[in-house]
Amino acid sequence: MPELPEIMNLAAQMQHTLTGKIVQEIEVNQAKCLNLPVNAFRAVLLGQRFQGTTARGKWLVTSLPSGWLLISLGMGGDLLYHANATTLPEKRQVAFSFRDGSCLSLSLWWFGYVHYARELAEHGMVAKLGPNALDMSLDDFRALLQGKRGAVKTLLMDQSHIAGIGNVYIQDPLFKARIHPLRPANSLGEEEIAALWQAIRETLQESVALGGFAYEKNLYGEKGRWDTSYFQIAYREGKACPRCGAVVTKIKTGSTSGFICPTCQPLQPGE
Ligand SMILES: [Zn+2]
């Protein structure tokens, strides 16, 4: 499932490759991906020029003269650029053709969204997103955690508070900052807050620099180079903690799983 690093890379590539292109045709093979009837969607998009794309959490947000095109890959999928229509994948939910003959195809593994909004504020799912995780200052981050009694991991994966972090990128920052995922957010001390903020930035930036996670493709069909060898404890159940050698354990963290070193990340610090 793509998270902020993969979406940031796709956004930068869309910005570079698609900006200025004019939509000539739209093929829709799965109408439920859209938030408008197919004919209405085509009517507002045809002839529109892509003016630039940014990442908003796990959404790709493209500016158009008449509004915004909003794409979410949901649980994952391939969003691919094609210099011409001959390389379009057989299985595709939606494909855009541009006036210069190039195309953008979307092949979802499970389900995703291709939406249009006249104003971003009118789009419920995007309007309620918190700031992108890499755009948060330490002061913003401290303010987010303070006063919240819920588990710190659940809070950081809540896209309405901080956008772009999911179950892949949350694991190692908590480990690096020595914080158990189920600790109440408001129990973290100042040093822990600063360490966690720094660790989130390091992990996300490392992946961005390597082109994202190795299970996801970029706009040109290339896989990311941030593979599991970069993981410290994430998905390393039963292996040795790289810091102390204790056995990495998988635990339930609400509706998701967490990977912790029980020695480095005690639920009750100081005991
Ligand atoms: Zn350890």
Residues whose N, C-alpha, C, O or C-beta is under 5 A from the ligand:
A	BS01	ZN	C241 R243 C244 G245 A246 C261 T263 C264
